[in-house]
């Protein structure tokens, strides 16, 4: 993959995560940015930890 392909892929993932976070944070409390950031952190951890572990296992084996 070329550099622009990575930029497009990462941008689409970031847009998807932010849309998911916005809908999840509005479900609980619509008024605070803190709720949005807390939910974003949790979603990124749930998405990032399996990706990190998969990459680590791929690199090891």
Secondary structure, DSSP 8 states (H G I E B T S, - for coil): --HHHHHHHHHHHHHHHHHHHHHHHHHH-SS-HHHHHHHHHHHHHHHHHHHHHHHHHHHH-
